[in-house]
Amino acid sequence: MSAPSSPPARSGRLARSPVVRRDGQWWLVAGSGSILATDPTFTGELDHFAAAMADADQAVAVLRSEQSGPPASHPGRQR
């Protein structure tokens, strides 16, 4: 198994889930309290998911910036 990439440094809830990253640690949060996630396999998967979400957010930001830029010319296309 390859080493997980570093998760995003920021703290916060992971994709509307009951999982929160605080001070580099994953916590499972419920109305009755929080539990520190300590299983390395589980936290590794959370790290991978967080990295994938960050990559997806970046890709969406790039697409949005491209769409808000000047219109691209389309040779042969008339308006």
C-alpha positions, -999 to 999 in steps of 0.1 A, spaced: 0 0 0 14 34 -9 18 62 16 -12 86 16 -6 120 3 -8 149 28 -44 159 34 -54 196 32 -39 216 61 -71 234 68 -96 222 94 -132 216 88 -160 192 79 -154 167 52 -180 170 24 -211 173 45 -201 142 65 -200 137 103 -162 138 100 -141 168 109 -104 175 107 -90 195 136 -54 201 143 -43 173 120 -66 147 135 -99 132 123 -129 134 146 -163 117 142 -189 142 153 -224 136 165 -250 156 185 -239 137 216 -202 144 212 -170 137 193 -147 107 191 -111 108 178 -106 85 149 -74 65 155 -75 36 132 -47 41 106 -66 24 78 -97 45 83 -78 78 88 -57 70 57 -89 66 37 -102 99 50 -68 115 40 -72 101 5 -108 113 2 -99 147 15 -71 150 -11 -95 139 -38 -121 164 -27 -95 192 -27 -84 182 -62 -120 182 -74 -126 216 -58 -95 229 -76 -107 215 -110 -141 231 -106 -124 264 -97 -103 262 -129 -134 254 -150 -153 283 -135 -125 307 -141 -122 296 -177 -160 301 -182 -159 336 -167 -130 346 -190 -134 362 -224 -153 341 -249 -131 318 -269 -130 322 -306 -144 294 -327 -130 294 -362 -158 288 -388 -185 294 -363 -208 323 -369 -232 340 -346 
